[in-house]
């Protein structure tokens, strides 16, 4: 049995406090955020979020998708990119459903999702192997393997004996929800992207094993509905889910999966190996808050354990100026 993740939960810090007041420190410190901003008033609060991140001491910042809600225009994408680029730290981004799979509706602009996916890759991943942000860092990327040549967005890096990886899995049934004009190419894309995520997952754990890594951190947009293994919705994420259960079960160390999608901050250990019915105690899930909240989760890692400490932070709803 792998080691159980040791988790420390901290009370949310007020935005107006000093950048690290009330914060634990670790060998690594990073932030995870997602699913915001959606509305104009959230966008104004998001400016304060950027200021808070820039005032903090962080190794990197991670956005797990849903940079906006509507419209899905190139202009909106570039507008959000400009905000990410103003963060002084390295910024790693993995797409959410709002950026492309849900863009077919009239309020979203009536776009073809596959067209929007192409634009997401062009706009947010112009230099594969380099993160976004004011001080980009080098990352490995799946598209360097010709078998998966389109997947510039699946990224991986190692620090402090911990392997980090992003996985392009999104809400809205992993891009499998029906919509007017859906064609076979949309179905093929969803299946191939899920297979790519499963392959990238297995490769991540292979790398962790070969390097003697002490922990693995996974980052994606989708909520996989861990709470109900019989839920029909979960089928949209196969074969990834089966692969996740397998690699976590045999990994002798903590595994943290951070995601967005459902908008409520939560930390728990919900993964069960369906082959045995056994809860996988070395697995922790951390779900970030999202709209109408504008916030982030500050994660500090003691790499010697390793232990993960989570500190949710939020921008007050009244802070519009």
C-alpha positions in Angstrom: 0.0 0.0 0.0 1.3 3.5 -0.9 1.9 6.2 1.7 -1.1 8.2 2.6 -1.0 11.9 1.6 -0.6 14.1 4.7 -2.8 17.2 4.2 -2.8 20.4 6.3 -5.9 22.6 5.8 -5.5 26.3 6.6 -8.1 29.0 7.2 -8.6 31.2 4.2 -6.5 34.4 4.4 -8.0 37.8 3.7 -7.0 39.5 0.5 -6.0 42.6 2.4 -3.4 40.8 4.5 0.3 40.7 3.8 1.1 38.2 1.0 2.3 35.4 3.3 0.5 36.2 6.6 -0.9 33.0 8.1 0.8 30.9 5.4 2.8 27.8 6.0 6.0 27.6 3.9 7.5 24.6 2.1 10.3 23.7 -0.2 7.8 24.3 -3.1 4.9 26.8 -3.1 2.5 27.1 -6.0 -1.1 28.3 -6.7 -4.0 26.5 -8.4 -7.0 28.4 -9.7 -9.8 27.9 -12.3 -13.3 28.6 -13.5 -13.0 32.4 -13.3 -13.6 35.1 -14.2 -17.0 34.8 -15.9 -18.6 38.2 -15.5 -17.4 41.8 -15.7 -17.4 42.2 -11.9 -15.4 39.0 -11.5 -12.9 40.3 -14.0 -12.3 43.4 -11.9 -11.7 41.2 -8.8 -9.4 39.1 -10.9 -7.1 42.1 -11.3 -6.7 42.0 -7.5 -6.0 38.3 -7.7 -3.2 38.9 -10.1 -1.8 41.6 -7.8 -1.9 39.2 -4.9 -0.1 36.5 -6.8 2.6 39.0 -8.0 3.1 40.0 -4.4 3.6 36.4 -3.2 6.6 34.2 -3.3 5.6 31.3 -5.6 7.4 28.7 -7.8 4.6 28.8 -10.3 0.9 29.4 -10.9 -1.5 26.9 -12.4 -4.8 27.6 -14.1 -7.0 24.5 -14.5 -9.3 25.9 -17.2 -12.4 28.0 -17.8 -10.6 31.3 -18.3 -13.9 32.9 -19.2 -17.5 32.0 -20.0 -18.6 33.9 -23.2 -18.1 34.7 -25.9 -15.5 32.3 -27.2 -13.9 34.8 -29.6 -10.3 35.1 -30.4 -10.4 38.5 -28.8 -11.7 37.1 -25.5 -9.0 34.4 -25.6 -6.2 37.0 -26.2 -7.7 39.2 -23.5 -7.3 36.4 -20.9 -3.9 35.5 -22.2 -2.7 39.1 -21.6 -3.8 38.8 -18.0 -2.0 35.5 -17.5 1.1 37.0 -19.0 1.0 39.8 -16.4 1.6 37.2 -13.6 5.3 37.5 -12.9 5.7 33.8 -12.1 5.7 30.8 -14.6 2.0 30.1 -15.5 0.9 26.6 -16.5 -2.5 26.4 -18.1 -4.7 23.4 -19.1 -7.9 24.1 -21.1 -11.5 24.0 -19.7 -14.7 23.3 -21.5 -15.7 27.0 -21.7 -12.8 27.7 -24.0 -13.9 25.3 -26.7 -16.3 22.4 -26.1 -19.2 24.7 -25.0 -18.7 27.3 -27.7 -21.5 26.2 -30.0 -24.3 28.1 -28.3 -25.6 31.5 -29.6 -24.4 33.3 -26.4 -21.0 31.8 -26.8 -20.7 32.9 -30.4 -22.0 29.9 -32.4 -18.5 28.5 -33.0 -17.6 24.9 -34.0 -15.9 23.4 -31.0 -13.1 21.9 -33.0 -12.3 25.3 -34.5 -12.1 26.7 -31.0 -9.8 23.9 -29.9 -7.4 24.7 -32.7 -7.4 28.4 -31.7 -6.8 27.5 -28.0 -3.7 25.6 -29.0 -2.5 28.4 -31.3 -3.1 31.2 -28.8 -2.2 29.6 -25.4 0.6 27.2 -26.6 2.6 29.2 -29.2 5.9 27.9 -27.9 5.5 24.2 -26.9 7.9 23.3 -24.1 7.6 26.7 -22.5 5.0 27.8 -19.9 3.2 31.1 -20.0 3.7 33.9 -17.5 6.3 36.6 -16.9 9.1 34.2 -16.3 8.4 31.1 -18.4 9.8 27.8 -17.4 10.7 24.8 -19.5 8.3 21.9 -19.6 8.1 18.5 -21.4 5.1 18.2 -23.7 3.2 15.3 -25.2 3.3 16.6 -28.8 7.1 15.9 -28.9 6.0 12.3 -29.4 4.8 12.0 -33.0 2.1 9.6 -32.0 0.4 12.5 -30.1 1.6 15.3 -32.2 -1.4 17.7 -31.6 -1.3 17.6 -27.8 0.9 20.6 -27.0 -1.2 21.3 -24.0 -0.3 18.1 -22.0 2.7 19.2 -20.1 5.1 17.8 -17.4 7.9 18.9 -15.2 9.8 17.8 -12.1 10.9 19.7 -9.0 11.9 18.6 -5.6 11.5 14.9 -6.3 7.8 15.5 -7.4 6.5 15.0 -10.9 3.8 17.4 -12.1 1.6 16.9 -15.2 -1.3 18.5 -16.8 -4.0 16.5 -18.6 -6.5 17.8 -21.1 -9.8 16.5 -19.7 -12.8 18.8 -19.5 -16.3 19.0 -18.2 -19.4 18.8 -20.3 -19.0 15.0 -20.4 -15.4 15.4 -21.5 -16.6 17.1 -24.7 -19.0 14.4 -25.5 -22.3 16.3 -24.8 -24.5 16.5 -27.8 -25.1 19.8 -29.6 -26.7 20.9 -32.9 -24.3 20.1 -35.7 -22.2 17.6 -33.8 -20.3 15.4 -36.3 -18.2 12.2 -36.2 -15.1 14.3 -36.0 -16.2 15.6 -32.6 -16.6 12.1 -31.3 -13.2 11.0 -32.7 -11.6 14.0 -31.0 -13.0 13.2 -27.6 -11.9 9.6 -27.8 -8.4 10.4 -29.0 -7.9 13.2 -26.4 -9.0 10.8 -23.6 -6.6 8.1 -24.9 -3.8 10.8 -25.0 -4.5 11.7 -21.4 -4.4 8.1 -20.4 -1.1 7.6 -22.2 0.4 10.8 -20.7 -0.8 9.7 -17.3 1.0 6.3 -17.6 4.1 8.0 -18.9 4.1 10.4 -16.0 4.1 7.5 -13.5 6.7 5.7 -15.5 8.9 8.7 -15.2 8.1 9.1 -11.5 9.1 5.4 -10.9 12.3 5.6 -13.0 13.4 8.8 -11.2 12.5 7.6 -7.7 10.0 10.5 -7.3 8.4 10.8 -3.9 5.0 12.1 -5.2 3.0 12.9 -8.3 0.7 15.9 -8.9 -1.9 15.8 -11.6 -3.8 18.9 -12.9 -6.9 19.0 -15.1 -10.2 20.8 -15.5 -12.8 18.0 -15.3 -14.5 16.8 -12.2 -14.5 13.0 -12.5 -17.4 12.4 -10.1 -15.4 10.2 -7.8 -18.2 10.1 -5.3 -20.3 7.8 -7.3 -18.4 5.0 -9.2 -21.7 3.9 -10.8 -22.5 7.3 -12.2 -23.1 7.2 -16.0 -21.2 10.5 -16.5 -18.0 8.8 -15.5 -18.0 6.7 -18.6 -17.0 9.8 -20.7 -13.6 9.7 -19.0 -12.6 6.1 -19.9 -10.0 4.8 -20.4 -8.4 7.5 -18.3 -10.2 6.6 -15.1 -9.2 2.9 -15.3 -5.6 4.0 -15.9 -5.7 6.4 -12.9 -6.9 3.6 -10.6 -4.2 1.3 -11.8 -1.2 3.7 -11.6 -2.2 5.1 -8.2 -2.7 1.6 -6.7 0.9 0.6 -7.5 2.6 3.9 -6.8 4.4 3.9 -3.5 3.9 7.6 -2.7 1.3 10.4 -2.4 -0.7 11.4 -5.5 -2.5 14.7 -5.6 -5.1 15.5 -8.3 -6.2 19.2 -8.5 -9.1 20.2 -10.8 -11.8 22.7 -11.3 -15.2 22.3 -13.1 -17.6 22.2 -10.1 -16.6 25.5 -8.6 -16.6 24.5 -4.9 -13.4 24.3 -2.9 -12.9 20.8 -1.5 -10.1 18.4 -0.3 -10.8 14.7 0.1 -9.6 11.2 -0.7 -12.4 9.8 -3.0 -10.6 7.3 -5.3 -11.6 3.7 -5.1 -10.0 0.8 -7.1 -13.0 -0.8 -8.7 -11.1 -4.0 -9.3 -10.8 -4.5 -5.5 -13.2 -2.2 -3.9 -10.4 -0.7 -1.9 -10.0 3.0 -1.2 -6.7 4.3 -2.5 -5.4 6.1 0.6 -2.4 7.6 -1.1 -4.7 9.7 -3.4 -5.9 13.2 -2.5 -8.3 15.3 -4.7 -8.3 19.1 -4.3 -11.0 20.9 -6.2 -10.6 24.7 -6.6 -13.3 27.3 -6.1 -14.8 29.0 -9.1 -17.4 31.6 -10.2 -19.1 33.4 -8.4 -16.0 33.2 -6.2 -12.7 34.6 -7.4 -9.9 33.0 -5.6 -7.0 30.5 -5.6 -5.6 27.8 -3.5 -2.0 28.3 -2.2 -0.3 24.9 -1.9 2.9 24.5 0.1 4.9 21.3 -0.2 7.3 19.9 2.3 9.2 17.6 -0.1 10.8 15.6 2.6 7.5 14.0 3.6 6.2 14.8 1.2 3.2 16.7 2.8 0.8 19.1 1.1 -0.7 22.1 2.8 -3.7 23.9 1.3 -4.7 27.5 1.9 -7.8 28.8 0.1 -7.8 32.5 -0.6 -10.6 34.6 -2.0 -11.1 38.1 -3.3 -14.0 39.8 -1.5 -17.1 40.4 -3.6 -17.1 44.1 -2.8 -13.5 44.6 -4.0 -14.2 46.1 -7.4 -11.7 49.0 -7.4 
